[in-house]
């Protein structure tokens, strides 16, 4: 389990009233960089993709994911649970295709 620096993190309450730590901006940036590196390595070794192909794929995927998450948030606010389920299914499929 990843250690979180308590001095650099905020404490917030989760859904169950339990306190949890939120990574600082610096910690979050490092996590994102590590994940991006791991994804690129996976795509390069498993699918033998070139860096340009990987960069394009990740750019399109991140834009699509951002749009889908925004649409999911709107559907949730509007209590449109059928649309929310469809968007969640779409996100799942997109992530499985990476």
Protein Blocks (a to p, Z undefined) as FASTA:
>chain_A
ZZddfklpccdddfkopacddddfklmmmmmmmmmmmmmmmmmmmnopafklmmmmmmmm
mmmmmmmmmmmmmmmmnopaklmmmmmmmmmmmmmmZZ
